Amino acid sequence: MENNLISWNDFEKIDIRVGTIIAVNDFPEARKPAYQMQIDFGVEIGIKKSSAQITTHYQKEDLIGKQIIAVVNFPKKQIGNFMSECLVLGLVGEGNDVVLLSPNFPVPNGLKMA
């Protein structure tokens, strides 16, 4: 663990925000089952796209309106024919099943983790 330590300055570079999922589509081109999502991060950041392997615990219709936590300052990443613009954060359990991180109650989109 000690070899993986980062500095406070490293941590401050990570921009982690809350956003609301506004659209979800299947992602049949993905190597593992995944969804393509559009996430509203508020006026300052706007709408960003991401893909996530969350099909085990979540149905598309249940994700609409759900607030999630994401890193919004990674460079864009090409995933198949899809360009991901942020990294949605989750916890990986048995079988690599992902559970999304989300606030306990509604907060404004774009709110920054402190």
C-alpha positions in Angstrom: 0.0 0.0 0.0 2.8 2.5 0.9 4.2 2.2 -2.7 0.8 3.5 -4.0 0.7 6.7 -2.0 -0.1 9.9 -3.9 0.6 13.4 -2.8 -2.1 15.9 -1.9 -1.2 17.8 -5.0 -1.9 14.7 -7.1 -5.3 14.3 -5.4 -6.3 17.9 -6.0 -5.9 17.4 -9.8 -8.8 15.0 -9.8 -12.1 16.7 -10.6 -14.9 14.5 -9.1 -18.4 15.8 -9.6 -22.0 14.7 -9.3 -24.2 14.4 -12.3 -27.6 13.1 -13.3 -28.0 10.3 -15.9 -30.3 11.7 -18.7 -30.0 9.0 -21.4 -29.0 5.3 -21.5 -28.5 3.1 -24.5 -27.3 -0.5 -25.0 -23.6 -0.8 -26.1 -23.6 -4.0 -28.2 -20.1 -3.2 -29.6 -18.5 -3.4 -26.1 -16.4 -6.5 -25.3 -18.3 -6.9 -21.9 -21.9 -6.0 -21.4 -22.2 -2.2 -20.9 -24.4 0.9 -21.3 -23.7 4.2 -23.0 -24.9 7.1 -20.9 -25.3 10.8 -21.2 -24.8 12.6 -17.8 -25.8 16.2 -17.0 -23.1 17.8 -14.8 -24.8 21.2 -14.7 -24.2 24.5 -16.4 -20.4 24.8 -15.8 -19.5 21.3 -17.3 -22.6 20.4 -19.3 -23.5 17.0 -20.6 -20.8 14.3 -20.9 -20.9 10.8 -22.3 -19.6 7.7 -20.6 -19.9 3.9 -20.9 -20.1 1.6 -17.9 -20.2 -2.1 -17.3 -23.2 -1.9 -14.9 -25.7 -4.2 -16.6 -25.8 -6.7 -13.8 -27.3 -4.5 -11.2 -29.1 -1.8 -13.3 -31.7 -1.7 -16.0 -31.6 1.2 -18.4 -35.0 2.7 -17.3 -33.9 2.6 -13.6 -30.8 4.7 -14.4 -32.6 7.7 -15.9 -32.7 10.5 -13.3 -30.1 8.7 -11.0 -27.3 10.9 -9.7 -23.8 9.4 -9.9 -20.3 10.4 -9.1 -17.7 10.7 -11.9 -14.2 12.0 -12.7 -14.8 14.7 -15.3 -11.2 15.8 -16.2 -9.8 12.7 -17.8 -9.0 12.9 -21.5 -11.6 11.4 -23.8 -11.2 7.7 -24.4 -12.3 5.8 -27.5 -14.2 2.6 -26.5 -15.1 0.7 -29.7 -17.2 3.2 -31.7 -18.0 5.3 -28.7 -16.1 8.3 -27.2 -16.2 8.3 -23.4 -15.8 11.8 -21.9 -15.8 11.0 -18.1 -15.2 8.1 -15.7 -18.3 7.0 -13.8 -17.2 5.7 -10.3 -18.4 2.5 -8.8 -17.4 -0.3 -6.5 -16.3 -3.6 -8.0 -17.7 -6.7 -6.2 -17.7 -10.4 -6.9 -17.7 -11.4 -10.6 -16.6 -7.8 -11.4 -20.2 -6.6 -10.8 -20.2 -2.8 -10.4 -22.3 -0.8 -8.0 -22.4 2.9 -8.8 -21.3 5.6 -6.3 -24.1 8.2 -5.7 -25.1 10.8 -3.1 -27.5 9.8 -0.3 -29.9 12.6 -1.3 -30.4 14.9 -4.3 -27.8 17.6 -4.8 -27.2 20.1 -7.6 -25.5 18.7 -10.7 -21.9 19.7 -11.0 -21.3 19.8 -7.2 -17.6 19.1 -6.7 -16.3 16.5 -4.2 -14.4 18.2 -1.4 
